Structure formats: C-alpha cells, structure tokens
C-alpha cells in the first residue's frame, strides 16, 4: 500500500503563489508516476499535472502551462506543485495521486491507484 498526504494549501490573493507538497509513504520501493488533480465544488476532478518516476517528463493541463510546475524529490519521497499567478478560478481541492507506471505521464484520473485526502486552495479576488 501507498499513502499520500498533501499539504501547503491555504488562502491566497489573486496573483499570489503557493507550493503544494505530497508526501509518499508505504511501498515506496516501487516506482510510481505521480499526478496532481483538482476538484472545484460541483465539478468533476480535473487533471492538473503529471510527472514520471525519474522526473524527466512532465505534462500539464493546457490552461495551466506556464503558471504551474510539477517536480519531485525521490530521495525525500515528495512531489511538489508550484502554483504561480493564481486566479480565483484555481480555487479547488487539490489531490495528488500515484500509479505504478513509472515511465509514463498519466492524465486520466481513473488510471491512478492511490490518492491523498486533498488540500484546499482558495484564491480570493
């Protein structure tokens, strides 16, 4: 089993920045690709960003390219999401997820095996 715990969410003004962290524990000897998703109230869970196990390949939702950056530190078993120039429409619960397909960037939520509990990000106008 793999456990994921997100942190770093909060309230920020529009134009501000936040860095989310996802701590991975459990069966971390396996190699997992990771992803970030978000879900706003009354909406579906949307893809934000994904990264391969080695960190060499990343993928982003088109609307977020240039503002969000995903990265990982396998020595610390952590994945990060740097969010800049935040907008009110970025308000959502952000989730990290893991899938044992190390060399792929996975954009479909249904393919992920493990999920964190989520962290709330609220951007005020």
Backbone as numpy.savetxt, mean C-alpha at the origin, in Angstrom:
# Nx Ny Nz CAx CAy CAz Cx Cy Cz
1.39 -18.63 7.86 0.56 -17.44 7.86 1.43 -16.18 7.86
0.89 -15.14 7.27 1.56 -13.84 7.21 0.64 -12.82 7.85
1.21 -11.98 8.70 0.44 -10.92 9.32 0.97 -9.58 8.81
0.04 -8.69 8.50 0.37 -7.37 7.99 -0.26 -6.32 8.90
0.52 -5.32 9.26 0.00 -4.25 10.10 0.40 -2.91 9.50
-0.59 -2.13 9.11 -0.35 -0.81 8.54 -0.27 0.24 9.65
0.47 1.29 9.36 0.55 2.44 10.26 0.89 3.67 9.44
0.76 4.83 10.08 1.15 6.07 9.42 0.01 6.90 8.89
-1.20 6.39 8.97 -2.33 7.18 8.52 -2.62 8.33 9.47
-3.54 9.19 9.06 -3.91 10.31 9.90 -4.63 11.37 9.11
-4.72 12.55 9.72 -5.37 13.69 9.12 -4.31 14.66 8.60
-4.44 15.06 7.35 -3.49 15.96 6.74 -4.24 16.95 5.86
-3.70 18.13 5.73 -4.31 19.12 4.84 -3.96 18.82 3.38
-4.82 19.26 2.50 -4.55 19.11 1.08 -3.19 19.72 0.73
-2.45 19.00 -0.10 -1.10 19.43 -0.45 -0.02 18.84 0.44
-0.42 18.23 1.53 0.53 17.65 2.46 0.97 16.25 2.05
1.77 15.64 2.91 2.33 14.32 2.63 2.15 13.40 3.83
2.11 12.12 3.53 2.11 11.08 4.56 2.92 9.91 4.03
3.52 9.17 4.95 4.17 7.92 4.58 3.54 6.80 5.38
2.94 5.88 4.67 2.36 4.71 5.29 3.40 3.59 5.36
3.32 2.82 6.42 4.19 1.66 6.58 3.36 0.41 6.74
3.90 -0.69 6.28 3.26 -1.99 6.45 4.32 -2.94 7.00
4.09 -3.40 8.21 5.02 -4.34 8.84 4.55 -5.76 8.57
5.47 -6.59 8.13 5.17 -7.96 7.74 5.77 -8.90 8.77
5.00 -9.83 9.26 5.51 -10.83 10.19 4.89 -12.19 9.86
5.48 -13.22 10.45 4.98 -14.55 10.18 5.92 -15.31 9.28
5.40 -15.87 8.20 6.18 -16.71 7.30 6.95 -15.83 6.32
7.84 -15.01 6.83 8.52 -14.05 5.99 9.70 -14.64 5.24
10.00 -15.94 5.44 11.05 -16.54 4.65 10.62 -16.68 3.20
9.31 -16.76 2.97 8.82 -16.81 1.60 8.92 -15.43 0.98
8.92 -15.40 -0.32 9.05 -14.16 -1.04 7.67 -13.71 -1.51
7.30 -12.52 -1.11 5.99 -12.00 -1.41 6.08 -10.71 -2.21
5.28 -10.62 -3.26 5.02 -9.32 -3.85 4.00 -8.61 -2.96
4.05 -7.29 -2.97 3.20 -6.51 -2.07 2.41 -5.48 -2.85
1.29 -5.10 -2.27 0.48 -4.07 -2.90 -0.18 -3.19 -1.86
-0.56 -2.01 -2.31 -1.38 -1.10 -1.52 -2.70 -0.88 -2.26
-3.77 -0.89 -1.50 -5.09 -0.62 -2.03 -5.76 0.40 -1.12
-6.84 0.99 -1.61 -7.58 1.92 -0.76 -9.07 1.78 -1.02
-9.83 2.11 0.01 -11.28 2.01 -0.09 -11.91 3.20 0.59
-12.62 4.00 -0.19 -13.36 5.13 0.32 -14.77 4.67 0.71
-15.44 5.42 1.59 -16.79 5.00 2.01 -17.74 4.84 0.83
-18.42 3.71 0.80 -19.39 3.45 -0.25 -18.80 3.08 -1.59
-17.47 2.89 -1.65 -16.83 2.56 -2.92 -16.09 1.24 -2.82
-15.70 0.72 -3.98 -14.94 -0.52 -4.02 -13.49 -0.28 -3.61
-12.83 -1.37 -3.29 -11.42 -1.30 -2.97 -10.62 -1.15 -4.27
-9.82 -0.10 -4.35 -9.10 0.22 -5.58 -7.61 -0.02 -5.43
-7.00 -0.41 -6.51 -5.55 -0.59 -6.57 -4.85 0.75 -6.47
-3.78 0.79 -5.70 -2.97 2.00 -5.57 -1.58 1.77 -6.17
-0.87 0.75 -5.66 0.50 0.51 -6.11 0.90 -0.92 -5.75
1.88 -1.43 -6.47 2.39 -2.77 -6.20 3.89 -2.81 -6.46
4.55 -3.78 -5.83 6.01 -3.89 -5.95 6.39 -5.36 -5.86
7.39 -5.75 -6.66 7.87 -7.12 -6.60 8.68 -7.35 -5.33
8.98 -8.63 -5.06 9.72 -8.94 -3.85 11.07 -8.24 -3.83
11.76 -8.24 -4.96 13.07 -7.60 -5.02 13.02 -6.08 -5.07
11.83 -5.54 -5.31 11.70 -4.09 -5.35 12.07 -3.46 -6.68
12.46 -4.29 -7.65 12.92 -3.72 -8.90 11.83 -3.30 -9.86
10.62 -3.77 -9.64 9.50 -3.43 -10.53 8.36 -2.92 -9.68
7.80 -1.79 -10.11 6.65 -1.21 -9.42 5.56 -0.88 -10.44
4.37 -0.73 -9.95 3.24 -0.37 -10.80 2.31 0.51 -9.99
1.68 1.47 -10.65 0.82 2.41 -9.96 -0.49 2.57 -10.72
-1.52 2.92 -9.97 -2.75 3.36 -10.63 -2.41 4.62 -11.43
-2.96 4.70 -12.63 -2.59 5.80 -13.53 -2.81 7.17 -12.88
-3.88 7.30 -12.14 -4.22 8.61 -11.57 -3.29 9.03 -10.44
-2.46 8.09 -9.96 -1.60 8.37 -8.81 -0.13 8.49 -9.19
0.20 8.19 -10.41 1.60 8.26 -10.84 2.13 9.67 -10.64
3.33 9.73 -10.09 3.97 11.00 -9.84 3.72 11.58 -8.46
2.68 11.08 -7.78 2.41 11.57 -6.43 2.70 10.51 -5.37
2.49 9.26 -5.70 2.68 8.16 -4.74 3.90 7.33 -5.14
4.62 6.84 -4.14 5.78 5.99 -4.39 5.75 4.81 -3.43
5.83 3.61 -3.97 5.91 2.40 -3.16 7.36 1.96 -3.08
7.75 1.47 -1.91 9.10 0.95 -1.73 9.05 -0.13 -0.65
10.14 -0.85 -0.52 10.18 -1.91 0.49 11.59 -2.06 1.03
11.67 -2.54 2.26 12.94 -2.85 2.92 12.80 -4.26 3.46
13.29 -5.22 2.70 13.10 -6.62 3.08 13.88 -6.97 4.35
14.97 -6.28 4.61 15.73 -6.55 5.83 14.91 -6.20 7.07
14.03 -5.21 6.93 13.17 -4.80 8.03 11.75 -5.35 7.89
11.52 -6.11 6.83 10.18 -6.67 6.60 9.12 -5.58 6.58
9.39 -4.54 5.81 8.45 -3.43 5.73 8.26 -2.98 4.29
7.07 -2.50 4.03 6.72 -1.88 2.76 6.18 -0.50 3.07
6.48 0.44 2.19 6.09 1.83 2.44 5.28 2.37 1.27
4.48 3.36 1.57 3.78 4.13 0.55 3.95 5.61 0.88
4.78 6.28 0.11 4.97 7.72 0.27 3.91 8.43 -0.57
3.14 9.29 0.07 2.04 9.99 -0.61 2.29 11.48 -0.50
2.44 12.12 -1.64 2.70 13.56 -1.70 1.56 14.29 -2.40
1.52 15.59 -2.20 0.49 16.43 -2.84 -0.89 15.83 -2.66
-1.21 15.49 -1.44 -2.46 14.80 -1.17 -3.67 15.68 -1.47
-4.72 15.02 -1.91 -5.97 15.69 -2.27 -7.11 15.12 -1.43
-8.18 15.89 -1.26 -9.31 15.35 -0.49 -9.83 14.02 -1.05
-9.73 13.82 -2.34 -10.21 12.58 -2.93 -9.30 11.39 -2.62
-8.17 11.63 -1.99 -7.32 10.53 -1.54 -7.79 9.97 -0.20
-8.78 10.60 0.40 -9.31 10.13 1.66 -9.89 8.73 1.51
-9.40 7.81 2.35 -9.81 6.41 2.26 -9.12 5.63 3.38
-9.53 4.40 3.53 -8.76 3.45 4.34 -7.78 2.77 3.39
-6.53 2.77 3.78 -5.47 2.19 2.96 -5.05 0.84 3.54
-4.95 -0.14 2.64 -4.62 -1.50 3.03 -3.35 -1.96 2.32
-2.52 -2.69 3.03 -1.44 -3.39 2.34 -1.82 -4.86 2.21
-1.25 -5.51 1.23 -1.59 -6.89 0.93 -0.36 -7.61 0.41
-0.35 -8.94 0.59 0.79 -9.75 0.19 0.32 -10.95 -0.63
1.13 -11.32 -1.62 0.82 -12.47 -2.46 2.14 -13.19 -2.76
2.16 -14.54 -2.67 3.42 -15.28 -2.90 3.75 -15.46 -4.37
3.77 -14.36 -5.10 4.19 -14.34 -6.50 5.29 -13.29 -6.58
6.50 -13.63 -6.21 7.51 -12.61 -5.93 7.93 -11.75 -7.11
7.84 -12.26 -8.31 8.39 -11.52 -9.45 7.35 -10.73 -10.21
6.15 -10.64 -9.69 5.09 -9.95 -10.41 4.58 -8.75 -9.64
4.09 -7.76 -10.37 3.33 -6.67 -9.76 1.86 -7.00 -9.99
1.16 -7.21 -8.91 -0.22 -7.71 -8.96 -1.18 -6.56 -8.66
-2.07 -6.30 -9.59 -2.97 -5.16 -9.43 -4.38 -5.56 -9.02
-4.71 -6.84 -9.10 -6.05 -7.30 -8.78 -6.13 -7.71 -7.31
-7.05 -7.11 -6.59 -7.18 -7.38 -5.17 -7.50 -8.84 -4.89
-8.25 -9.48 -5.77 -8.67 -10.86 -5.54 -7.50 -11.84 -5.58
-6.37 -11.41 -6.10 -5.22 -12.31 -6.18 -4.38 -12.31 -4.91
-4.60 -11.37 -4.03 -3.79 -11.28 -2.82 -4.31 -12.23 -1.75
-3.37 -12.85 -1.05 -3.72 -13.84 -0.04 -3.86 -13.24 1.36
-3.10 -12.21 1.64 -3.05 -11.66 3.00 -3.29 -10.16 2.96
-4.01 -9.69 3.98 -4.37 -8.27 4.07 -4.15 -7.76 5.49
-3.79 -6.48 5.58 -3.76 -5.83 6.86 -5.14 -5.32 7.24
-5.20 -4.68 8.39 -6.49 -4.20 8.91 -6.85 -2.83 8.37
-5.88 -2.16 7.76 -6.12 -0.86 7.16 -5.74 0.29 8.08
-5.42 1.41 7.48 -5.14 2.63 8.21 -5.87 3.78 7.52
-6.51 4.63 8.31 -7.33 5.71 7.76 -6.46 6.90 7.36
-6.68 7.38 6.17 -6.07 8.61 5.69 -7.19 9.59 5.38
-7.13 10.76 6.00 -8.14 11.79 5.76 -7.42 13.06 5.33
-7.82 13.57 4.18 -7.22 14.78 3.64 -8.28 15.87 3.65
-8.00 16.93 4.38 -8.95 18.03 4.49 -8.65 19.10 3.44
-9.70 19.76 3.01 -9.55 20.80 1.97 -9.28 22.16 2.58
